[in-house]
């Protein structure tokens, strides 16, 4: 670890607890592949060299590494939390994976050494997201792609939608302080009383031919209750959360030396991919 590891200890501990409770073995394979496709829809697989070497920054349970590892030559799974033990179990049959219990600021990988990298739903949970993106970019070879998913600031949503979020965030600021067990009980209750009914309402509306893109939690209309429980815990139980507009993400990526930025036009927002500048 460096003297400035760019991590929040409470958040690291919270994710360690979360991924031990939700190791994703309860997630149906078809559902995992569908969500993986949403994240990686803009990733330039065809540009990777043979036997590409890359990293999963903040691998958590290893749920996405399980689908990436068979496609590449070597995958470094990096996470500062106890979730790395879950990832080791999840990926026990993947000989191409190496594990590193480390922070984004001190991964242990050499600069300019990686053919690709990705970090999904992680860097908005560190104190300095811009510095974390720079840390990831420094590991890449020139011309190598980096895929990021960062929580959005609802900059593509109407005002009433943002108001709903502010109301829910007030609850999050209280729930995040709870010990693990009551935190889990309350986030499960939220999944059952909020996520499930709203997502199923969106599903019924979609079946009736109505547009559902603006429905709150409509993204979960095809998801299992297991995924709703996981994401409710993630959303309401994590101590440190930041959100960014598309313009802010573009500025941070550009400052990190990434070029040819492309944003996914579909949820989850925002997914962005860029490549490290050649010079």
C-alpha positions as CSV (number, residue, x, y, z in Angstrom):
1,X,0.0,0.0,0.0
2,X,1.1,3.6,-0.6
3,X,0.8,6.4,1.9
4,X,-2.3,7.5,-0.2
5,X,-4.1,4.3,-1.0
6,X,-7.3,6.2,-2.2
7,X,-9.7,4.0,-0.4
8,X,-12.3,4.4,2.3
9,X,-11.9,1.6,5.0
10,X,-15.6,1.6,5.9
11,X,-16.5,1.1,2.2
12,X,-13.9,-1.7,1.8
13,X,-15.3,-3.5,4.8
14,X,-18.9,-3.1,3.6
15,X,-18.1,-4.6,0.2
16,X,-16.3,-7.5,1.9
17,X,-19.4,-8.3,3.8
18,X,-21.7,-7.8,0.8
19,X,-19.9,-10.1,-1.5
20,X,-19.6,-12.8,1.1
21,X,-23.4,-12.6,1.5
22,X,-24.0,-12.3,-2.3
23,X,-21.3,-14.4,-3.9
24,X,-23.5,-14.4,-7.1
25,X,-23.9,-18.2,-7.2
26,X,-27.6,-17.5,-6.8
27,X,-27.6,-15.5,-10.1
28,X,-28.9,-17.5,-13.0
29,X,-26.2,-17.9,-15.8
30,X,-28.4,-16.4,-18.4
31,X,-29.1,-13.4,-16.3
32,X,-25.3,-12.9,-15.6
33,X,-24.5,-13.1,-19.3
34,X,-27.3,-10.6,-20.1
35,X,-26.0,-8.0,-17.6
36,X,-22.4,-8.7,-18.7
37,X,-23.6,-7.9,-22.2
38,X,-25.0,-4.5,-21.1
39,X,-21.7,-3.5,-19.5
40,X,-19.4,-4.8,-22.3
41,X,-21.6,-3.8,-25.3
42,X,-19.1,-1.0,-26.2
43,X,-15.9,-2.9,-25.3
44,X,-13.6,-3.4,-28.4
45,X,-12.9,-7.1,-28.0
46,X,-11.7,-7.2,-31.6
47,X,-8.9,-4.8,-30.9
48,X,-7.2,-6.9,-28.2
49,X,-4.0,-8.7,-29.2
50,X,-3.8,-12.5,-29.0
51,X,-3.5,-13.7,-25.4
52,X,-4.2,-10.2,-24.1
53,X,-3.3,-9.4,-20.5
54,X,-5.6,-7.1,-18.5
55,X,-7.1,-6.3,-15.2
56,X,-10.4,-6.2,-13.3
57,X,-10.1,-3.3,-10.9
58,X,-12.4,-4.0,-7.9
59,X,-13.3,-7.5,-8.9
60,X,-15.5,-8.2,-5.9
61,X,-17.0,-11.7,-6.2
62,X,-15.4,-12.3,-9.6
63,X,-18.8,-12.4,-11.3
64,X,-17.5,-10.5,-14.4
65,X,-14.0,-11.9,-14.4
66,X,-15.6,-15.4,-14.7
67,X,-16.9,-14.3,-18.2
68,X,-13.8,-12.3,-19.2
69,X,-11.1,-14.8,-18.3
70,X,-11.9,-17.4,-21.0
71,X,-11.6,-14.7,-23.7
72,X,-8.1,-13.5,-22.8
73,X,-4.6,-14.7,-22.0
74,X,-4.2,-13.4,-18.4
75,X,-6.6,-11.5,-16.1
76,X,-5.5,-9.8,-12.9
77,X,-8.3,-9.6,-10.3
78,X,-7.6,-6.7,-7.9
79,X,-9.6,-5.9,-4.8
80,X,-8.7,-4.5,-1.4
81,X,-11.5,-6.3,0.5
82,X,-12.1,-9.7,1.9
83,X,-14.3,-10.3,-1.2
84,X,-11.1,-11.5,-2.9
85,X,-11.6,-14.8,-1.1
86,X,-15.0,-15.1,-2.7
87,X,-13.4,-14.4,-6.1
88,X,-10.8,-17.1,-5.6
89,X,-13.6,-19.6,-5.0
90,X,-15.7,-18.3,-7.9
91,X,-12.7,-18.5,-10.3
92,X,-11.0,-21.6,-8.9
93,X,-11.4,-23.3,-12.3
94,X,-9.9,-20.3,-14.2
95,X,-6.1,-20.9,-14.6
96,X,-5.6,-17.6,-16.4
97,X,-6.5,-15.5,-13.3
98,X,-4.1,-13.9,-10.8
99,X,-5.3,-12.3,-7.6
100,X,-4.0,-9.2,-5.9
101,X,-5.4,-7.9,-2.6
102,X,-4.6,-4.2,-3.3
103,X,-6.1,-0.8,-3.8
104,X,-6.5,1.1,-7.1
105,X,-3.6,3.4,-6.2
106,X,-1.2,0.5,-5.4
107,X,-2.2,-2.5,-7.5
108,X,1.3,-3.8,-7.8
109,X,1.1,-4.1,-11.6
110,X,3.8,-2.3,-13.7
111,X,2.9,0.9,-15.6
112,X,2.3,0.5,-19.3
113,X,2.0,-3.2,-19.0
114,X,-1.7,-4.1,-19.7
115,X,-3.5,-4.7,-22.9
116,X,-6.9,-3.8,-21.5
117,X,-8.6,-3.0,-18.2
118,X,-12.1,-2.5,-16.8
119,X,-13.7,-1.3,-13.5
120,X,-17.4,-1.7,-13.2
121,X,-19.3,0.0,-10.4
122,X,-16.2,0.6,-8.3
123,X,-14.4,3.9,-8.8
124,X,-17.4,6.0,-7.6
125,X,-16.8,4.3,-4.2
126,X,-13.3,5.7,-3.7
127,X,-12.5,9.1,-2.3
128,X,-10.8,10.5,-5.4
129,X,-12.4,9.0,-8.5
130,X,-10.4,11.2,-11.0
131,X,-7.2,9.9,-9.4
132,X,-8.5,6.3,-9.5
133,X,-9.1,6.6,-13.3
134,X,-5.6,8.0,-13.7
135,X,-4.2,5.0,-11.7
136,X,-6.0,2.6,-14.0
137,X,-4.9,4.4,-17.2
138,X,-1.3,4.4,-16.0
139,X,-1.3,0.5,-16.1
140,X,-2.3,0.4,-19.7
141,X,-0.1,0.2,-22.8
142,X,-0.6,3.0,-25.3
143,X,-3.6,2.2,-27.4
144,X,-5.1,-0.2,-24.8
145,X,-8.9,0.2,-23.9
146,X,-10.3,0.9,-20.5
147,X,-14.0,0.2,-19.7
148,X,-15.6,2.0,-16.8
149,X,-19.1,2.0,-15.2
150,X,-19.7,5.0,-13.0
151,X,-22.9,5.9,-11.2
152,X,-24.7,8.7,-13.1
153,X,-25.9,12.0,-11.8
154,X,-29.3,11.5,-13.5
155,X,-28.2,14.1,-16.0
156,X,-30.4,12.4,-18.7
157,X,-33.5,12.2,-16.5
158,X,-36.3,14.7,-15.7
159,X,-36.4,16.8,-12.6
160,X,-39.0,14.7,-10.9
161,X,-36.8,11.6,-11.3
162,X,-33.8,13.4,-9.6
163,X,-36.1,14.5,-6.8
164,X,-37.1,10.8,-6.2
165,X,-33.4,10.0,-6.0
166,X,-32.7,12.7,-3.4
167,X,-35.5,11.3,-1.2
168,X,-34.0,7.8,-1.5
169,X,-30.5,9.1,-0.8
170,X,-31.7,10.6,2.5
171,X,-32.6,7.0,3.6
172,X,-29.2,5.8,2.3
173,X,-27.3,8.2,4.5
174,X,-28.9,6.6,7.5
175,X,-28.8,3.0,6.4
176,X,-25.2,3.0,5.5
177,X,-24.2,3.6,9.1
178,X,-25.9,0.5,10.4
179,X,-24.1,-2.7,11.5
180,X,-24.0,-5.4,8.8
181,X,-27.0,-7.6,10.0
182,X,-29.6,-4.8,10.4
183,X,-28.3,-3.2,7.2
184,X,-28.9,-6.4,5.3
185,X,-32.4,-6.8,6.8
186,X,-33.4,-3.3,5.8
187,X,-31.9,-3.5,2.3
188,X,-33.7,-6.8,1.7
189,X,-36.9,-5.1,2.8
190,X,-36.3,-2.3,0.3
191,X,-35.7,-4.9,-2.4
192,X,-39.0,-6.5,-1.6
193,X,-41.2,-3.4,-1.1
194,X,-39.6,-1.0,-3.6
195,X,-37.4,-2.8,-6.3
196,X,-39.7,-5.7,-6.8
197,X,-43.1,-3.9,-7.2
198,X,-41.7,-1.1,-9.3
199,X,-39.8,-3.4,-11.6
200,X,-42.7,-5.7,-12.1
201,X,-45.0,-2.7,-12.8
202,X,-42.5,-1.6,-15.5
203,X,-42.6,-5.2,-16.9
204,X,-46.4,-5.1,-17.1
205,X,-46.3,-1.7,-18.7
206,X,-43.8,-3.0,-21.3
207,X,-46.1,-6.0,-22.0
208,X,-48.9,-3.5,-22.6
209,X,-46.8,-1.7,-25.2
210,X,-46.1,1.3,-23.1
211,X,-42.6,3.0,-23.0
212,X,-40.9,2.2,-19.8
213,X,-37.5,3.9,-20.1
214,X,-38.5,6.7,-17.6
215,X,-40.0,4.3,-15.1
216,X,-38.0,4.2,-11.8
217,X,-36.1,0.9,-11.5
218,X,-37.4,-0.2,-14.9
219,X,-33.9,-1.6,-15.5
220,X,-34.7,-4.5,-13.1
221,X,-37.9,-5.6,-15.0
222,X,-36.1,-8.6,-16.4
223,X,-33.9,-9.2,-13.3
224,X,-34.2,-11.8,-10.6
225,X,-35.1,-10.9,-7.0
226,X,-31.5,-12.1,-6.1
227,X,-30.1,-9.3,-8.2
228,X,-32.5,-6.8,-6.7
229,X,-31.3,-7.8,-3.2
230,X,-27.7,-7.5,-4.3
231,X,-28.1,-4.1,-5.8
232,X,-30.3,-2.7,-3.0
233,X,-27.5,-3.7,-0.6
234,X,-25.0,-2.0,-2.9
235,X,-27.1,1.1,-3.4
236,X,-28.2,1.7,0.2
237,X,-25.6,0.0,2.3
238,X,-22.3,1.4,0.9
239,X,-20.8,4.1,3.1
240,X,-19.2,6.2,0.3
241,X,-21.0,6.9,-3.0
242,X,-20.4,9.5,-5.6
243,X,-22.2,10.3,-8.8
244,X,-21.1,12.0,-12.0
245,X,-22.6,13.6,-15.1
246,X,-21.5,12.4,-18.5
247,X,-19.6,15.7,-18.9
248,X,-17.7,15.1,-15.7
249,X,-16.8,11.6,-16.6
250,X,-15.6,12.7,-20.0
251,X,-13.4,15.4,-18.3
252,X,-11.9,12.9,-15.8
253,X,-11.1,10.3,-18.6
254,X,-9.6,13.0,-20.8
255,X,-7.4,14.2,-17.9
256,X,-6.3,10.6,-17.4
257,X,-5.0,10.4,-21.0
258,X,-7.9,8.5,-22.5
259,X,-9.0,9.3,-26.0
260,X,-11.7,8.1,-28.4
261,X,-14.2,8.0,-25.6
262,X,-17.5,6.3,-26.3
263,X,-20.5,6.2,-24.0
264,X,-23.1,3.5,-24.1
265,X,-26.5,4.9,-25.1
266,X,-28.4,2.4,-22.9
267,X,-28.5,1.6,-19.2
268,X,-26.8,1.1,-16.9
269,X,-25.5,4.7,-17.0
270,X,-22.8,5.6,-17.5
271,X,-20.7,3.0,-19.2
272,X,-17.8,4.5,-21.1
273,X,-14.8,3.1,-23.0
274,X,-11.6,4.9,-24.0
275,X,-8.1,4.1,-25.1
276,X,-4.8,5.3,-23.7
277,X,-3.3,8.0,-25.9
278,X,-0.3,6.8,-27.9
279,X,1.9,9.8,-27.0
